[in-house]
Amino acid sequence: MVSIRQKLVSVTQATKVTNGKNNARKYIVVHETDNTNTGADADAHARLQINGNSRDASWHWQVDENEAVQSFEHFWACWAAGTFTGNNQGIHVEICVNRDGDFNKALQNTASLVAKIMKEENIPISKVVQHNYFSGKNCPRNIRAGKVSWATFLQMVSNANSVQPEKPIPDSKKYRIQTGTYNDRKVAESVVEVLKTRFGWIAYVEQNGNNFRVKTGTFVGITAAQNAENKIKTARLAQVTYILEA
């Protein structure tokens, strides 16, 4: 039974790297990250998506030997399949292949996740496909090379259908918002005052050489932090903001 949690990309970021909230959800598409770097696990790939992927790409889930992390709700049409149909009809799951991970365990967790999605979205196993099915790309590479056959993986999915996975748990990490710098302390202090009086937040001014920046108190979970960041930008209190782990 795979451990599941959400680390959702902000709506602002999602609109930049998807075809919008138009996913027909007819397929579950299995990928491999092809990222063998040490530490390139599910959390690392989830953070990559939250922080703004340098590539024009997105996917719903990433899975390693420990957990499955969701970056996008299934209604988002992510850019992962390499074709319009695949992007607009697929729920995309990336298996991590980092060299310090356990690929076989990641595969088992992926099978458990796929079985869960099949039940939730009413998708038959005949519509569980490889990335290769849409674009012809050699992905998922290790499965296609026979490290574990596709037939074996589908059998793992079928076997997992009788197991109830854990429910998603919220991100319990703490974050704070930091603005870019102001060259006038009074301007920074006025921003702090707004954050305190209008939003009821803890906030303070931090000096940075001859400039000043504003930092907030902590927010629990990336979603709360992203919402706070959006409030600051909507109120036009700062042009540049950063989400930092507390």
Backbone as CSV, one residue per row, in Angstrom:
resi,resn,N_x,N_y,N_z,CA_x,CA_y,CA_z,C_x,C_y,C_z
1,MET,0.847,-1.188,0.000,0.000,0.000,0.000,0.888,1.245,0.000
2,VAL,0.766,2.072,-1.014,1.656,3.211,-1.185,1.200,4.392,-0.325
3,SER,2.167,5.091,0.229,1.893,6.329,0.958,1.707,7.458,-0.059
4,ILE,0.639,8.222,0.114,0.274,9.251,-0.868,0.163,10.606,-0.191
5,ARG,0.684,11.630,-0.846,0.475,12.995,-0.362,0.414,13.949,-1.550
6,GLN,-0.090,15.143,-1.287,-0.220,16.166,-2.323,0.796,17.280,-2.101
7,LYS,1.357,17.743,-3.177,2.244,18.908,-3.197,1.866,19.677,-4.469
8,LEU,0.689,20.286,-4.436,0.062,20.782,-5.652,0.708,22.068,-6.161
9,VAL,0.904,22.106,-7.464,1.398,23.300,-8.149,0.316,24.377,-8.101
10,SER,0.727,25.615,-7.966,-0.237,26.715,-7.908,-1.014,26.824,-9.224
11,VAL,-2.199,27.389,-9.149,-3.012,27.589,-10.353,-2.266,28.465,-11.352
12,THR,-1.577,29.487,-10.854,-0.825,30.384,-11.738,0.220,29.619,-12.526
13,GLN,0.957,28.744,-11.838,1.972,27.948,-12.518,1.330,26.914,-13.435
14,ALA,0.228,26.310,-12.981,-0.426,25.256,-13.759,-0.901,25.769,-15.113
15,THR,-1.394,26.982,-15.148,-1.889,27.527,-16.415,-0.771,27.742,-17.436
16,LYS,0.476,27.801,-16.968,1.614,28.010,-17.862,2.100,26.713,-18.506
17,VAL,1.810,25.573,-17.868,2.413,24.314,-18.323,1.382,23.216,-18.557
18,THR,0.131,23.597,-18.821,-0.909,22.617,-19.145,-1.808,23.183,-20.238
19,ASN,-2.710,22.350,-20.722,-3.747,22.816,-21.654,-5.012,23.221,-20.919
20,GLY,-4.873,23.517,-19.635,-6.014,23.958,-18.854,-6.750,22.806,-18.196
21,LYS,-7.928,23.112,-17.682,-8.720,22.134,-16.920,-9.653,21.352,-17.851
22,ASN,-9.038,20.718,-18.852,-9.832,20.065,-19.894,-9.517,18.582,-20.044
23,ASN,-8.922,17.973,-19.053,-8.487,16.585,-19.207,-9.674,15.627,-19.224
24,ALA,-9.784,14.857,-20.292,-10.887,13.897,-20.420,-10.694,12.667,-19.533
25,ARG,-9.481,12.408,-19.088,-9.175,11.324,-18.136,-9.616,9.952,-18.655
26,LYS,-9.181,9.625,-19.853,-9.519,8.334,-20.446,-8.392,7.316,-20.301
27,TYR,-7.172,7.798,-20.064,-6.013,6.926,-19.976,-5.216,7.218,-18.699
28,ILE,-4.480,6.210,-18.253,-3.419,6.413,-17.275,-2.122,6.105,-18.009
29,VAL,-1.243,7.096,-18.059,-0.026,6.983,-18.862,1.179,6.854,-17.932
30,VAL,1.929,5.773,-18.120,3.070,5.471,-17.261,4.369,5.935,-17.926
31,HIS,5.158,6.667,-17.170,6.437,7.205,-17.630,7.537,6.795,-16.655
32,GLU,8.784,7.029,-17.059,9.913,7.040,-16.135,10.599,8.392,-16.265
33,THR,11.143,8.896,-15.161,11.731,10.236,-15.166,13.000,10.319,-16.007
34,ASP,13.701,9.181,-16.170,15.005,9.160,-16.858,16.050,9.982,-16.103
35,ASN,15.760,10.383,-14.888,16.692,11.170,-14.073,17.333,10.248,-13.037
36,THR,18.549,9.800,-13.317,19.223,8.846,-12.424,20.064,9.525,-11.354
37,ASN,20.043,10.841,-11.285,20.849,11.553,-10.302,20.486,11.146,-8.875
38,THR,21.478,11.116,-8.003,21.231,10.839,-6.593,20.290,11.890,-6.016
39,GLY,19.266,11.442,-5.314,18.316,12.365,-4.693,17.161,12.776,-5.581
40,ALA,17.148,12.290,-6.835,16.070,12.678,-7.760,14.838,11.812,-7.511
41,ASP,14.288,11.955,-6.308,13.151,11.136,-5.888,11.834,11.849,-6.164
42,ALA,10.746,11.322,-5.626,9.425,11.905,-5.898,9.321,13.325,-5.354
43,ASP,9.829,13.552,-4.153,9.752,14.885,-3.571,10.545,15.890,-4.394
44,ALA,11.721,15.483,-4.875,12.542,16.384,-5.688,11.831,16.773,-6.974
45,HIS,11.173,15.813,-7.616,10.458,16.130,-8.850,9.201,16.955,-8.579
46,ALA,8.570,16.735,-7.440,7.420,17.559,-7.064,7.857,18.998,-6.831
47,ARG,9.000,19.174,-6.182,9.526,20.528,-5.947,9.897,21.200,-7.264
48,LEU,10.446,20.429,-8.180,10.779,20.971,-9.498,9.539,21.572,-10.148
49,GLN,8.422,20.869,-10.061,7.196,21.362,-10.686,6.644,22.583,-9.949
50,ILE,6.711,22.571,-8.634,6.225,23.716,-7.858,7.053,24.965,-8.153
51,ASN,8.363,24.791,-8.262,9.264,25.932,-8.437,9.322,26.437,-9.867
52,GLY,8.673,25.719,-10.793,8.662,26.160,-12.181,9.642,25.360,-13.014
53,ASN,9.159,24.320,-13.645,9.994,23.451,-14.472,10.616,24.250,-15.610
54,SER,11.914,24.069,-15.821,12.588,24.795,-16.902,12.161,24.286,-18.275
55,ARG,11.619,23.056,-18.329,11.114,22.510,-19.582,9.617,22.769,-19.698
56,ASP,9.112,22.781,-20.916,7.667,22.895,-21.122,7.050,21.513,-20.924
57,ALA,6.967,21.108,-19.666,6.482,19.768,-19.336,5.804,19.794,-17.974
58,SER,4.882,18.856,-17.788,4.183,18.717,-16.511,3.603,17.314,-16.442
59,TRP,3.355,16.844,-15.227,2.775,15.520,-15.038,2.042,15.518,-13.698
60,HIS,1.117,14.589,-13.542,0.252,14.599,-12.363,0.909,14.018,-11.118
61,TRP,1.644,12.934,-11.289,2.193,12.187,-10.153,3.650,11.842,-10.389
62,GLN,4.406,11.735,-9.290,5.734,11.147,-9.307,5.813,10.151,-8.140
63,VAL,6.439,9.005,-8.408,6.433,7.904,-7.440,7.853,7.383,-7.248
64,ASP,8.253,7.170,-5.997,9.526,6.510,-5.716,9.286,5.333,-4.783
65,GLU,10.336,4.829,-4.162,10.193,3.641,-3.316,9.477,3.912,-2.007
66,ASN,9.295,5.195,-1.672,8.682,5.559,-0.394,7.265,6.100,-0.508
67,GLU,6.948,6.784,-1.605,5.671,7.490,-1.671,5.309,7.869,-3.099
68,ALA,4.051,8.285,-3.227,3.561,8.901,-4.457,3.151,10.322,-4.117
69,VAL,3.634,11.286,-4.888,3.352,12.698,-4.627,2.581,13.269,-5.813
70,GLN,1.456,13.915,-5.528,0.618,14.483,-6.583,0.933,15.959,-6.759
71,SER,1.187,16.358,-8.003,1.479,17.754,-8.326,0.295,18.480,-8.955
72,PHE,-0.557,17.752,-9.671,-1.703,18.350,-10.360,-2.943,17.502,-10.101
73,GLU,-4.066,18.162,-9.876,-5.337,17.447,-9.855,-5.563,16.843,-11.239
74,HIS,-6.339,15.789,-11.306,-6.487,15.059,-12.563,-7.185,15.859,-13.662
75,PHE,-7.917,16.900,-13.307,-8.616,17.661,-14.352,-7.664,18.519,-15.183
76,TRP,-6.429,18.721,-14.719,-5.466,19.478,-15.519,-4.952,18.603,-16.667
77,ALA,-4.902,19.165,-17.870,-4.364,18.461,-19.047,-2.866,18.748,-19.134
78,CYS,-2.073,17.886,-18.525,-0.631,18.118,-18.420,0.095,17.852,-19.740
79,TRP,1.262,18.477,-19.873,2.100,18.319,-21.063,3.099,17.195,-20.810
80,ALA,2.702,15.965,-21.076,3.577,14.834,-20.767,3.640,13.787,-21.868
81,ALA,2.596,13.675,-22.677,2.510,12.549,-23.617,3.214,12.803,-24.943
82,GLY,3.441,14.059,-25.277,4.063,14.367,-26.563,3.079,14.507,-27.709
83,THR,1.784,14.293,-27.423,0.749,14.503,-28.431,-0.436,15.207,-27.780
84,PHE,-1.223,15.877,-28.604,-2.395,16.590,-28.097,-3.369,15.630,-27.421
85,THR,-3.641,14.496,-28.071,-4.585,13.526,-27.511,-4.086,12.980,-26.182
86,GLY,-2.830,12.601,-26.139,-2.275,12.061,-24.901,-2.291,13.061,-23.767
87,ASN,-1.979,14.314,-24.077,-1.998,15.354,-23.051,-3.413,15.613,-22.545
88,ASN,-4.371,15.615,-23.446,-5.738,16.001,-23.098,-6.610,14.834,-22.619
89,GLN,-6.057,13.625,-22.645,-6.860,12.479,-22.214,-6.151,11.600,-21.183
90,GLY,-4.958,11.998,-20.779,-4.178,11.130,-19.911,-3.943,11.673,-18.509
91,ILE,-3.879,10.755,-17.549,-3.383,11.040,-16.203,-1.974,10.466,-16.166
92,HIS,-0.981,11.317,-15.936,0.405,10.945,-16.171,1.146,10.663,-14.861
93,VAL,1.791,9.501,-14.829,2.476,9.015,-13.631,3.938,8.756,-13.975
94,GLU,4.840,9.437,-13.278,6.272,9.274,-13.499,6.873,8.375,-12.417
95,ILE,7.612,7.340,-12.843,8.333,6.475,-11.913,9.760,7.005,-11.779
96,CYS,10.201,7.255,-10.560,11.558,7.758,-10.337,12.586,6.642,-10.526
97,VAL,13.710,7.005,-11.130,14.764,6.027,-11.403,16.106,6.497,-10.838
98,ASN,16.080,7.328,-9.793,17.316,7.811,-9.182,18.174,6.638,-8.702
99,ARG,19.478,6.766,-8.889,20.387,5.646,-8.621,20.411,5.232,-7.150
100,ASP,20.047,6.127,-6.255,20.026,5.778,-4.836,18.652,5.274,-4.387
101,GLY,17.754,5.050,-5.325,16.420,4.554,-4.997,16.284,3.072,-5.283
102,ASP,15.124,2.540,-4.953,14.800,1.133,-5.188,13.747,1.078,-6.295
103,PHE,14.190,0.809,-7.517,13.279,0.859,-8.660,12.149,-0.155,-8.529
104,ASN,12.469,-1.354,-8.081,11.430,-2.382,-7.966,10.345,-1.978,-6.973
105,LYS,10.751,-1.363,-5.868,9.767,-0.884,-4.894,8.973,0.286,-5.472
106,ALA,9.650,1.158,-6.211,8.947,2.271,-6.864,7.912,1.740,-7.843
107,LEU,8.257,0.671,-8.523,7.331,0.053,-9.480,6.097,-0.504,-8.754
108,GLN,6.323,-1.155,-7.613,5.211,-1.678,-6.815,4.305,-0.546,-6.341
109,ASN,4.923,0.550,-5.895,4.128,1.698,-5.449,3.347,2.309,-6.600
110,THR,3.961,2.334,-7.784,3.266,2.863,-8.960,2.069,1.996,-9.313
111,ALA,2.235,0.690,-9.243,1.117,-0.221,-9.522,-0.027,0.022,-8.560
112,SER,0.297,0.231,-7.292,-0.731,0.513,-6.285,-1.445,1.828,-6.581
113,LEU,-0.666,2.842,-6.969,-1.263,4.136,-7.307,-2.150,4.024,-8.538
114,VAL,-1.674,3.346,-9.568,-2.457,3.192,-10.798,-3.775,2.487,-10.494
115,ALA,-3.737,1.452,-9.655,-4.966,0.749,-9.273,-5.941,1.685,-8.579
116,LYS,-5.430,2.561,-7.742,-6.263,3.543,-7.041,-6.915,4.509,-8.030
117,ILE,-6.113,5.016,-8.972,-6.640,5.967,-9.960,-7.690,5.296,-10.842
118,MET,-7.449,4.044,-11.212,-8.425,3.303,-12.026,-9.789,3.281,-11.346
119,LYS,-9.806,3.015,-10.052,-11.069,2.963,-9.319,-11.721,4.341,-9.243
120,GLU,-10.926,5.341,-8.935,-11.469,6.687,-8.761,-12.018,7.271,-10.061
121,GLU,-11.323,7.011,-11.161,-11.670,7.634,-12.445,-12.412,6.684,-13.385
122,ASN,-12.665,5.454,-12.932,-13.369,4.456,-13.749,-12.651,4.223,-15.074
123,ILE,-11.353,3.993,-14.989,-10.525,3.738,-16.160,-10.168,2.254,-16.191
124,PRO,-10.454,1.544,-17.272,-10.133,0.107,-17.345,-8.645,-0.117,-17.545
125,ILE,-8.199,-1.308,-17.220,-6.772,-1.603,-17.349,-6.331,-1.583,-18.809
126,SER,-7.262,-1.752,-19.731,-6.920,-1.664,-21.159,-6.485,-0.250,-21.551
127,LYS,-6.804,0.732,-20.720,-6.431,2.124,-20.976,-5.249,2.565,-20.109
128,VAL,-4.585,1.609,-19.469,-3.316,1.892,-18.794,-2.224,1.639,-19.827
129,VAL,-1.514,2.693,-20.222,-0.600,2.595,-21.368,0.752,3.213,-21.030
130,GLN,1.714,2.915,-21.861,3.034,3.525,-21.765,3.050,4.874,-22.479
131,HIS,3.977,5.732,-22.091,4.204,6.985,-22.811,4.411,6.694,-24.301
132,ASN,5.103,5.615,-24.598,5.378,5.213,-25.979,4.113,5.067,-26.813
133,TYR,3.008,4.721,-26.184,1.734,4.490,-26.881,1.313,5.733,-27.665
134,PHE,1.589,6.911,-27.135,1.161,8.143,-27.801,2.228,8.732,-28.721
135,SER,3.459,8.819,-28.252,4.466,9.564,-29.010,5.533,8.694,-29.656
136,GLY,5.604,7.417,-29.270,6.668,6.564,-29.784,7.974,6.707,-29.040
137,LYS,8.010,7.546,-28.017,9.228,7.734,-27.225,9.553,6.443,-26.470
138,ASN,10.836,6.172,-26.294,11.269,4.986,-25.552,11.088,5.233,-24.054
139,CYS,9.855,5.233,-23.624,9.489,5.540,-22.241,8.214,4.770,-21.902
140,PRO,8.189,4.095,-20.769,9.182,4.002,-19.691,10.348,3.084,-20.075
141,ARG,11.542,3.641,-20.056,12.721,3.006,-20.639,13.063,1.651,-20.006
142,ASN,13.109,1.589,-18.685,13.512,0.335,-18.027,12.495,-0.778,-18.238
143,ILE,11.219,-0.415,-18.197,10.175,-1.413,-18.448,10.270,-1.906,-19.881
144,ARG,10.463,-0.999,-20.818,10.536,-1.374,-22.229,11.791,-2.201,-22.518
145,ALA,12.834,-2.010,-21.695,14.057,-2.797,-21.862,13.932,-4.177,-21.221
146,GLY,12.828,-4.425,-20.522,12.595,-5.738,-19.946,13.078,-5.910,-18.527
147,LYS,13.485,-4.793,-17.868,13.897,-4.916,-16.465,12.757,-5.514,-15.650
148,VAL,11.568,-5.045,-15.903,10.316,-5.683,-15.473,9.381,-5.541,-16.661
149,SER,8.810,-6.629,-17.131,8.014,-6.555,-18.353,6.717,-5.775,-18.120
150,TRP,6.192,-5.236,-19.204,4.928,-4.500,-19.133,3.793,-5.419,-18.674
151,ALA,3.796,-6.660,-19.147,2.771,-7.616,-18.723,2.843,-7.856,-17.218
152,THR,4.063,-7.937,-16.688,4.242,-8.123,-15.240,3.731,-6.908,-14.479
153,PHE,4.025,-5.717,-15.005,3.550,-4.501,-14.338,2.023,-4.464,-14.310
154,LEU,1.380,-4.785,-15.417,-0.085,-4.773,-15.452,-0.667,-5.808,-14.491
155,GLN,0.031,-6.924,-14.334,-0.420,-7.915,-13.356,-0.289,-7.378,-11.940
156,MET,0.768,-6.601,-11.700,0.948,-5.950,-10.397,-0.203,-4.982,-10.130
157,VAL,-0.620,-4.276,-11.167,-1.753,-3.353,-11.028,-3.021,-4.133,-10.679
158,SER,-3.254,-5.215,-11.384,-4.437,-6.036,-11.122,-4.429,-6.578,-9.699
159,ASN,-3.271,-7.024,-9.244,-3.159,-7.547,-7.887,-3.393,-6.458,-6.843
160,ALA,-2.952,-5.231,-7.176,-3.085,-4.128,-6.229,-4.521,-3.644,-6.101
161,ASN,-5.378,-4.003,-7.054,-6.768,-3.547,-7.024,-7.515,-4.003,-5.779
162,SER,-7.027,-5.051,-5.153,-7.696,-5.552,-3.951,-7.177,-4.896,-2.682
163,VAL,-6.179,-4.002,-2.826,-5.583,-3.323,-1.674,-6.027,-1.871,-1.671
164,GLN,-6.457,-1.376,-0.525,-6.899,0.013,-0.398,-5.717,0.901,-0.025
165,PRO,-5.256,1.787,-0.918,-4.133,2.661,-0.584,-4.508,3.673,0.497
166,GLU,-3.479,4.256,1.067,-3.700,5.288,2.064,-4.268,6.541,1.406
167,LYS,-5.030,7.294,2.166,-5.579,8.548,1.662,-4.476,9.606,1.616
168,PRO,-4.596,10.571,0.709,-3.599,11.639,0.657,-3.533,12.389,1.977
169,ILE,-2.330,12.757,2.356,-2.160,13.559,3.565,-1.591,14.911,3.164
170,PRO,-1.944,15.954,3.894,-1.474,17.287,3.519,0.014,17.460,3.792
171,ASP,0.617,18.384,3.086,2.005,18.744,3.323,2.071,19.479,4.660
172,SER,2.758,18.910,5.630,2.808,19.501,6.971,4.055,20.354,7.195
173,LYS,4.857,20.538,6.150,6.054,21.367,6.304,5.665,22.838,6.442
174,LYS,6.569,23.604,7.051,6.307,25.023,7.289,7.098,25.886,6.312
175,TYR,6.447,26.958,5.862,7.050,27.853,4.889,6.813,29.296,5.320
176,ARG,7.632,30.185,4.818,7.405,31.615,4.998,7.608,32.326,3.665
177,ILE,7.037,33.513,3.548,7.165,34.304,2.323,8.203,35.397,2.539
178,GLN,9.051,35.583,1.567,10.038,36.670,1.597,9.864,37.514,0.341
179,THR,9.858,38.823,0.500,9.748,39.715,-0.656,11.125,40.014,-1.220
180,GLY,11.123,40.633,-2.391,12.352,41.211,-2.899,12.726,42.405,-2.041
181,THR,13.763,43.123,-2.423,14.255,44.209,-1.567,13.611,45.554,-1.906
182,TYR,13.528,46.401,-0.860,13.102,47.794,-0.976,14.290,48.669,-0.583
183,ASN,14.462,49.820,-1.238,15.576,50.702,-0.877,15.206,51.720,0.181
184,ASP,13.941,51.669,0.642,13.455,52.595,1.670,12.839,51.781,2.802
185,ARG,13.384,51.913,4.001,12.872,51.152,5.141,11.412,51.470,5.412
186,LYS,11.015,52.705,5.216,9.633,53.090,5.500,8.664,52.352,4.573
187,VAL,9.060,52.127,3.337,8.208,51.381,2.413,8.047,49.945,2.902
188,ALA,9.155,49.348,3.316,9.094,47.979,3.836,8.224,47.912,5.086
189,GLU,8.348,48.900,5.940,7.547,48.909,7.167,6.064,49.083,6.860
190,SER,5.756,49.842,5.814,4.349,50.008,5.436,3.768,48.694,4.914
191,VAL,4.591,47.911,4.224,4.149,46.595,3.764,3.873,45.691,4.962
192,VAL,4.761,45.711,5.938,4.569,44.921,7.154,3.269,45.312,7.850
193,GLU,3.013,46.591,7.899,1.801,47.069,8.557,0.546,46.535,7.866
194,VAL,0.550,46.518,6.537,-0.589,45.984,5.787,-0.759,44.492,6.063
195,LEU,0.335,43.770,6.055,0.264,42.327,6.298,-0.289,42.030,7.693
196,LYS,0.064,42.858,8.637,-0.413,42.646,10.005,-1.873,43.042,10.166
197,THR,-2.230,44.207,9.645,-3.584,44.727,9.887,-4.626,44.143,8.948
198,ARG,-4.269,43.988,7.666,-5.256,43.498,6.701,-5.374,41.979,6.712
199,PHE,-4.232,41.303,6.848,-4.239,39.848,6.756,-4.092,39.157,8.103
200,GLY,-3.698,39.903,9.117,-3.529,39.296,10.439,-2.312,38.400,10.548
201,TRP,-1.291,38.654,9.740,-0.109,37.818,9.731,0.973,38.380,10.643
202,ILE,1.909,37.528,11.003,3.160,37.961,11.600,4.090,38.354,10.461
203,ALA,4.733,39.509,10.580,5.647,39.960,9.530,6.665,40.907,10.141
204,TYR,7.834,40.997,9.498,8.893,41.861,10.023,9.816,42.286,8.886
205,VAL,10.580,43.350,9.150,11.538,43.870,8.180,12.910,43.299,8.485
206,GLU,13.607,42.864,7.442,14.964,42.340,7.576,15.867,43.186,6.689
207,GLN,16.957,43.700,7.267,17.866,44.543,6.499,18.813,43.689,5.672
208,ASN,19.077,44.151,4.442,19.979,43.456,3.522,20.917,44.495,2.923
209,GLY,22.018,44.778,3.630,22.917,45.845,3.207,22.225,47.186,3.353
210,ASN,22.140,47.911,2.244,21.444,49.203,2.258,19.976,49.065,1.875
211,ASN,19.552,47.831,1.653,18.163,47.577,1.272,17.443,46.816,2.367
212,PHE,16.123,46.625,2.151,15.302,45.973,3.163,14.342,45.004,2.483
213,ARG,14.036,43.921,3.144,13.043,42.981,2.640,12.077,42.652,3.771
214,VAL,10.947,42.104,3.378,9.918,41.735,4.344,9.805,40.219,4.383
215,LYS,9.703,39.673,5.596,9.461,38.244,5.780,8.214,38.052,6.626
216,THR,7.480,37.009,6.313,6.277,36.697,7.084,6.584,35.634,8.131
217,GLY,5.605,35.394,8.986,5.647,34.234,9.857,5.436,32.983,9.029
218,THR,5.232,31.849,9.663,5.167,30.581,8.941,3.743,30.188,8.556
219,PHE,3.660,29.447,7.458,2.419,28.844,6.984,2.642,27.336,6.904
220,VAL,1.643,26.567,7.260,1.755,25.116,7.236,1.241,24.597,5.903
221,GLY,2.140,23.957,5.133,1.758,23.389,3.847,2.026,24.355,2.708
222,ILE,2.443,23.810,1.568,2.791,24.640,0.421,1.577,25.367,-0.143
223,THR,0.395,24.752,-0.051,-0.805,25.396,-0.590,-1.105,26.680,0.167
224,ALA,-1.004,26.629,1.497,-1.231,27.835,2.306,-0.198,28.903,1.979
225,ALA,1.042,28.492,1.783,2.093,29.447,1.447,1.856,30.069,0.075
226,GLN,1.436,29.265,-0.881,1.155,29.785,-2.218,-0.022,30.758,-2.196
227,ASN,-1.031,30.451,-1.404,-2.168,31.359,-1.282,-1.728,32.683,-0.667
228,ALA,-0.848,32.607,0.330,-0.341,33.818,0.959,0.473,34.645,-0.032
229,GLU,1.308,33.975,-0.808,2.106,34.665,-1.818,1.203,35.365,-2.834
230,ASN,0.144,34.692,-3.251,-0.791,35.297,-4.202,-1.486,36.524,-3.610
231,LYS,-1.785,36.479,-2.315,-2.406,37.641,-1.666,-1.477,38.854,-1.712
232,ILE,-0.208,38.619,-1.445,0.770,39.714,-1.466,0.856,40.325,-2.861
233,LYS,0.871,39.462,-3.868,0.985,39.958,-5.239,-0.297,40.650,-5.695
234,THR,-1.449,40.083,-5.303,-2.723,40.694,-5.676,-2.863,42.080,-5.061
235,ALA,-2.377,42.221,-3.825,-2.426,43.521,-3.140,-1.333,44.459,-3.620
236,ARG,-0.487,43.990,-4.524,0.597,44.780,-5.106,1.544,45.325,-4.041
237,LEU,1.831,44.478,-3.073,2.743,44.867,-2.002,4.194,44.561,-2.359
238,ALA,4.391,43.655,-3.308,5.747,43.308,-3.738,5.681,42.757,-5.151
239,GLN,6.659,43.132,-5.975,6.737,42.601,-7.335,7.395,41.239,-7.353
240,VAL,8.294,41.016,-6.409,9.032,39.758,-6.336,8.792,39.120,-4.976
241,THR,8.442,37.836,-4.968,8.267,37.114,-3.718,8.891,35.724,-3.841
242,TYR,9.234,35.152,-2.686,9.834,33.827,-2.640,9.157,33.019,-1.531
243,ILE,8.974,31.737,-1.770,8.503,30.833,-0.726,9.715,30.094,-0.193
244,LEU,9.951,30.200,1.112,11.106,29.586,1.750,10.651,28.561,2.772
245,GLU,11.388,27.481,2.893,11.099,26.548,3.982,11.515,27.161,5.299
246,ALA,10.644,27.058,6.295,10.942,27.652,7.593,11.804,26.709,8.424
